[in-house]
Amino acid sequence: MLKDGYSLLLPEGFTDYFDILSVDEKEKEIIIFLEEKLVLKEKEESNQIESKGFYPAVVVQDFPLRGKRLLLNIRRRRWIDKSTGAYVKRALHITADGTRLTQEFASFLKELHR
């Protein structure tokens, strides 16, 4: 299975922060399993931040593809600030507020109903 082709289906910028672990194609849906990268971006890098496992996975719905639902199973890393002991998350806006839809898909649906 070629995972790189599936990266074209992801919202813009996802591959900057997530790796595709696997893809599960079923009769009526495609599930792309994503995991947040261990590498921090330059502006986020700090000797005081380190990964301490993962939060529970979240499933987010994106644009359907060829009559199949497209689901993104996302595992976010749990980062800890060693100087304060506080857990921190990257400020990634994956879903539209109050939904389990990607921002682009939610905006599209909103426009349809205007």
C-alpha positions in Angstrom: 0.0 0.0 0.0 1.4 3.4 -1.0 0.8 5.8 1.9 2.2 8.8 0.1 -0.7 9.0 -2.3 -3.1 9.3 0.7 -1.2 12.4 1.8 -2.9 14.2 -1.1 -6.3 13.6 0.6 -5.3 15.3 3.8 -6.1 18.9 4.7 -3.4 21.4 3.7 -0.5 21.4 6.2 -1.3 18.0 7.9 1.8 16.4 6.6 3.9 19.1 8.4 2.6 17.8 11.8 1.4 14.2 11.2 2.8 10.9 9.8 0.5 8.4 8.1 0.8 5.2 10.0 -1.6 3.1 8.0 -4.8 3.2 5.9 -7.8 0.9 6.2 -10.0 0.8 3.1 -13.4 -0.7 3.6 -16.4 -1.0 1.4 -18.0 2.3 2.5 -15.2 4.2 4.2 -11.5 4.9 4.2 -9.7 5.4 7.5 -6.3 7.1 7.6 -4.4 6.6 10.8 -2.3 9.6 11.7 0.2 10.2 14.5 1.7 13.5 15.5 5.4 13.8 14.5 7.9 13.6 17.3 9.9 16.5 15.8 9.1 20.0 16.9 9.2 22.9 14.4 12.0 25.4 14.9 9.9 28.0 16.6 8.4 25.4 19.0 11.7 23.8 19.8 12.9 24.0 23.4 15.1 21.9 25.6 12.3 22.1 28.1 9.7 20.3 26.0 9.6 16.6 25.5 7.0 14.0 24.4 5.3 11.9 27.1 3.1 9.5 25.1 -0.2 10.3 23.4 -3.7 11.5 24.1 -6.5 9.1 23.1 -7.1 9.0 19.4 -9.8 11.3 17.9 -11.7 10.4 14.7 -12.5 13.3 12.4 -14.6 13.2 9.2 -13.3 14.9 6.0 -14.7 15.2 2.5 -16.1 11.9 1.1 -14.1 10.2 -1.6 -15.7 8.3 -4.5 -18.8 7.6 -2.4 -16.8 6.5 0.7 -16.6 8.3 4.0 -13.1 9.6 4.7 -12.2 9.4 8.4 -9.0 10.6 10.0 -8.0 8.7 13.1 -5.6 11.2 14.8 -3.3 10.6 17.7 -1.9 13.8 19.2 1.3 13.7 21.3 1.3 14.7 24.9 4.1 17.2 25.4 5.4 18.2 28.8 7.2 21.4 29.7 10.0 20.1 32.0 10.5 23.5 33.6 6.9 23.8 34.8 5.7 20.2 34.7 2.6 21.3 32.7 1.3 19.4 29.7 1.1 21.4 26.5 -0.4 20.9 23.0 0.5 22.4 19.7 -2.1 25.0 18.7 -3.4 23.0 15.7 -6.9 23.8 14.5 -8.0 20.5 13.1 -11.7 20.5 13.6 -14.4 23.2 13.3 -15.7 24.3 16.7 -18.2 22.0 18.2 -17.8 19.3 15.5 -15.8 16.2 14.5 -15.4 17.6 11.0 -12.3 19.1 9.4 -12.5 22.9 9.2 -12.7 22.8 5.4 -15.4 20.2 5.3 -17.5 22.0 7.9 -17.1 25.3 5.9 -18.2 23.5 2.7 -21.3 22.1 4.4 -22.2 25.5 5.9 -22.1 27.1 2.5 -24.4 24.4 1.1 -27.0 25.2 3.6 -27.1 29.0 3.0 
